[in-house]
């Protein structure tokens, strides 16, 4: 579905990704893991066209999108759940979700589609049905992350990208979110998961990439990377 080919990208003329190539097949979960500063979040922001690309190409469903603008990328169905959630805190849960539906709002039969998307995310996260009129800024961190994922799902994405969804959350909430991601894969959604928690991310992933200092250092099926102690010691800061 999506292919990064020898991407060189960065901020203010500095290079954060140096020759990165990643492939994301349709209907699969691909995890990108690594320590802080490895370039993981830059991959997500590069695909979203929020970061300057100096070389290489990005192809989505056969189209070269390297020169596209961020709004055009969203219109294609590439939707990001950003690090830190970035909800509109003064707005209610439902108002945040309605903003996520913006990509589909102008299409035919939009009200029916809105209700279908809303019912879908409320079934995934039942707690939000009770919080639907609550201001997002008054919710717990775990509940806010659920709203952030649901807001992205309201857009009807073809590719869902999650940037550090476990950040700052209790282990029990992280487990719940990863269970939801597994269900989304069963529903046919393609997912790019960027995570510091390598064990959980690689266990969930069909395929994984380990990054360090802006480069891909290893790749392979998720569990094979997870079970390789040498890779953990070399690139993930863990002693075998």
TORLUMPA-775456 format. One record per residue: residue in three letters; x, y negated, z negated of N, C-alpha, C in turn. Coordinates in steps of 0.02 Angstrom, whole numbers, plus 50000, padded with zeros to 5 digits. Last residue first. Layout:
N
ALAXYZXYZXYZ/...
REM end
This chain:
240
UNK510295040848657510005047448674509945051848612/UNK509785024848611510285030148604509955036848617/UNK509265012048721509095017248672509635022448671/UNK509295002748824509515000748757509335005748703/UNK509055005948952508475004148912508645002648839/UNK510215009949018509835004249044509255001949000/UNK510925020348953511275015648996510885009249009/UNK510005027848881510585025048846510905019448888/UNK509095031548980508865027748922509465024248888/UNK509935039049063509625032749088509395028449030/UNK510225049748979510765045549003510505038849028/UNK509005056448958509305052548903509865047948926/UNK507625058149046508345057749061508685053449008/UNK506265058149038506615063749005507365063549017/UNK505855047349114505735047149042506155052449006/UNK506135051749242506515046149214506465045949138/UNK505175061849248505875063649256506335058049231/UNK503965054949232504195059449178504925061449186/UNK503895047449357503925044349290504205048849236/UNK505015050849491504395052249456504445050049383/UNK506155036749519505945043649524505275044749491/UNK507665027049502506965027849520506805035249525/UNK508825014849442508615021749449507875021849468/UNK509085001449456509645005849439509475013249446/UNK508724987349544508454993949528509054998549517/UNK509224971549470509284976849520508954983249496/UNK509224962049369508964960249434509014965449488/UNK509754968749254510084962949284509874961849356/UNK508924983549286509404980149242509734974649283/UNK507534994949293507904989049315508394986549262/UNK506835009449353507195006549297507625000849323/UNK505265014349411505895011049427506195008249363/UNK504195028649443504465023149404505125020549431/UNK502605036149471503285034849494503545028749456/UNK501495038049397501645043049447502365042349470/UNK501535034049221501665032449292501735038649335/UNK501445037549088500835036149125500945036049200/UNK502775038649054502335044449044501695043649084/UNK503205025749075503445031049120503025037449113/UNK502565018948971502455016949040502655022449088/UNK503035025248854502325025348870502205023848944/UNK504445022648868504175029348859503445029748881/UNK504615008448879504755012848935504435019748928/UNK504014994448847503925000948815503985006448867/UNK504074984148938504674985548898504634992348864/UNK503334984649103503314985949031504024986549001/UNK502174983349229502834980949207502844981149131/UNK501314992449344501374991249272502084989349255/UNK500214991949472500914990649457500954988549384/UNK498985002749539499214998649482499974998149482/UNK497485005649626498215005549629498475000649577/UNK496035015049584496385008649586497145009649587/UNK495275026649572495575025149636495955018549641/UNK494855031149452494355027649492494635025249559/UNK496045035549401495555040549421495005037549465/UNK496555022849368496875026849422496395032249447/UNK495695019749264495675015749324496015019349383/UNK496125029149170495455029749197495395025649262/UNK497385024049141497335030749170496645031749201/UNK497005011949084497385011949146497355018749181/UNK496405016748967495995013249017496355013149084/UNK497535021548901496995026248920496545023148973/UNK498185009648880498485014348926497985019748946/UNK497315003948785497405000648850497705005448901/UNK497455012848678496805011948710496875008948779/UNK498815011148646498575017748669497905017048705/UNK498764997948601499154999648661498925006248690/UNK498024999548486497734995748541498094997248606/UNK498955006848410498305009748424497965006248483/UNK500054997848398500115004048437499445007148455/UNK499594980548421499674986348378499684992748420/UNK500494969148529499894972748508500064978748464/UNK501534962148589501244959548527500644963248501/UNK501234968448747501624963648709501244961148648/UNK500664977048836500704979248766501024974048720/UNK500764971648964500104971648931500124973648858/UNK501814966149055501894967248983501224967248946/UNK500804962949181501464960749157501474961149081/UNK500024972049304500004970349233500714968949209/UNK499094971349449499764970749422499724968349350/UNK498124980349560498114977049495498824977149466/UNK497534979849719498144981149681498104976949617/UNK496234976649745496504982649777497134984849740/UNK495034970049626495694970449656495814977049694/UNK493824962549586493814968249632494484969449665/UNK493824952949491494004950749559493964956449609/UNK493664959349373493074956049401493194953749473/UNK494934962949338494514968049370493894964949400/UNK495354951249273495674953249336495244958349374/UNK494514951849162494474946049207494794947749275/UNK494984963449101494314963349130494224957549178/UNK496224959249057496194964649106495514964649141/UNK495784949248967496234947549022496224952949077/UNK495034956648876494694951548917495134949848978/UNK496054964248820495504967648854495124962748900/UNK496774954148760497084957948815496554961648855/UNK495874950248662496054945548715496364949148775/UNK495914961548581495294959848615495424954948673/UNK497234960448534497024966248573496394964948612/UNK497194948248463497634949148521497424954948565/UNK495474943348425496124946248409496544947048472/UNK494704927348468494734934648466495434937048446/UNK494594914048490494474916348421494534923848414/UNK494734911448625495284909648580495194911948509/UNK493514914748682494074919348690494644917848641/UNK492014913648593492564910048625493184914448625/UNK490694925248629491204922648583491744919048622/UNK489794931848704489684924648696490194921448648/UNK490274945048700490174941848764490084934348759/UNK490544954248604490914947948600490764943348660/UNK489884965748631489714962348568490024955348565/UNK490524969048747489794967748750489564964048688/UNK491784971848708491664965348738490924963748745/UNK491784984948667491824979748615491654972948643/UNK491864992748785491204991548753491214986048701/UNK492664992648918492824989548854492184987848817/UNK492024999349023492715000949006492894998548936/UNK490794992949022490815000149008491525002348990/UNK491184980449057490894981248990490834988648972/UNK491604982549187492104980949137491824981649066/UNK490344985949248490924990449252491424988949196/UNK489544974949230489344981249198489944986049195/UNK490264965949312490194964749240490014971149203/UNK490104971649438490774971149409490734970149333/UNK488704970549449489024977149453489724976949422/UNK488524956849442488234961049389488554967949389/UNK489194953049560489424950549495489164955149440/UNK488394959149656489084961449647489364959149580/UNK487234951549642487214958749629487914961449616/UNK487764939049679487484939949613487444947349594/UNK488194940549813488694939649760488404940749690/UNK487774943549944487484947049886487934946549825/UNK489314939350027488604941150029488384945049967/UNK490464928449937490294933749984489554935549978/UNK490924919649845490644916949906490404922049955/UNK491464927449740490864923349728490544920849792/UNK492604934649739492034937749771491414933349772/UNK493504926549670493704929249736493104932049775/UNK492884924149545492904918849595493064921549665/UNK492864932349438492454934449494492514929649553/UNK493554925649339493894931149374493524933349436/UNK492544917449293493094914449330493484919749368/UNK491794926949224491504923949284492044920449326/UNK492634929449117492514934649166492224931849231/UNK492554917349048493194919549074493104924849128/UNK491194917849016491434912449060492114914249089/UNK491164928948930490814929248994491054923849041/UNK491934923848822492154929748859491824929948927/UNK491964905748832491744912148806492024917848848/UNK493344894048817492774897048852492584903748821/UNK494494889948753493864886948732493244890148764/UNK495514898248820495324899348750494654896148730/UNK495674906548953495434899848939495114900048870/UNK497154917048938496434915848943496284908448934/UNK498474922748944498294916248974497544915548988/UNK499284934848924498564934948935498304928548969/UNK500624937348912500334932548866499594931248877/UNK500844940249085501114940949017500814935448973/UNK499324941649184499974938849166500194940549096/UNK498764952149296498624950849225499274948249196/UNK498404948549468498894949149413498564948049345/UNK497964955849620497754952049562498214953649503/UNK497644956349785498204957349739498094952849678/UNK496724953649884496564958749834497134960549788/UNK496834943049968496974949649997496804955349949/UNK496664932649881496124934149928496214940949961/UNK497934932449822497354934549783496774936449829/UNK498634927149931498804933849906498224936549864/UNK498104914449940497994919149995498144926349974/UNK498584908649823497864909549831497704914549887/UNK500014908449851499714912449796498964913749805/UNK500344909950029500274906049968499934910249915/UNK501544920050124500864918050102500894913750039/UNK502724925150171502614917950177501934915550153/UNK502584938850149503144935250117503024927750118/UNK501724947850198501434942550157501964938150125/UNK501424957450334501964953850301501664947850264/UNK500334971550320500434964350336501044961550299/UNK500174984450274500444983450340500564976250360/UNK499744982550142499304985750190499514984250262/UNK500994971050129500404973650094499914976150146/UNK502714967850110502174970050155501614973150113/UNK503984956650098503444959750060502894961450108/UNK505774955850126505084955250147504614958850099/UNK507324945950118506914951950112506194950650132/UNK507714930750026507834935750078507394941750065/UNK507164921949936507714919649978507864924450036/UNK505664916749871506004922449900506534919949948/UNK505124909149722505434908149787505804914549809/UNK503594914249648504324913749643504604913149714/UNK502324917049671502454911649623503194910249615/UNK501824927649743502084921849778502154915749733/UNK501564939649686501024934649682501204928149718/UNK502824945249701502264948049741501684943049742/UNK503474937349606503674937049676503124939749721/UNK502864941149488502774934349511503004933349583/UNK503314954549481502594953049483502484946049512/UNK504714952249475504424956249528503684954649536/UNK504854945049358504994941649421504714945549480/UNK504674954649261504144949749272504234945949337/UNK505964961249278505314964749286504754959849302/UNK507234957349255506914955049316506224957949328/UNK507864959249135508034963949190507744961649256/UNK507554952049024508004949049071508184953449131/UNK507404965948915507274958948928507794956148977/UNK507544982049002507624977548945507424970348964/UNK506274991149092506944988549082506954983849023/UNK505164997049223505374996249153506094993649150/UNK503754998549314504424995549317504624993949245/UNK502705011149378502945007349320503645004749334/UNK501275014049472502005013249475502215008849417/UNK499945024249500500235019549452500995019749459/UNK498995025249655499495027649607499655022149556/UNK498235021049762497935025449714498405028149661/UNK499555019249880498855018049863498615023349812/UNK501235016449819500735020049859500025018649835/UNK502415004949824501825006449782501305009849825/UNK504165003149818503585005349856503025007249808/UNK505494991449819505014995349780504424997049825/UNK507064984449812506594987949856506144992449813/UNK508064970249789507594974949758507114977849810/UNK509154961049797509104966749841508634972249815/UNK508994954649652509554955049699509504961449740/UNK508144942449564508094949049595508604949249651/UNK508624930249526508374934649473508264941749498/UNK509724917449565509474923949588509264928149527/UNK509334900049575509674905549542509334912149562/UNK508544890249633509134892449670509554897749634/UNK507424890249545507884884649549508564886549578/UNK507324907749533507064901349510507604896049516/UNK507144921149655507354918149591507044911349580/UNK507614935249758507154929949736507394927149671/UNK507724946849881508144942449842507704936449823/UNK507214962949924507014956349902507564952949861/UNK507184974850004507794970949994507644963649974/UNK505534975450016506124977750052506694972850044/UNK504094981549944504614976449938505244979149969/UNK502514986249993503224987850000503644981549992/UNK500954993749958501394987849954502124990049956/UNK500415006150000500005000050000500434993750000/
REM end
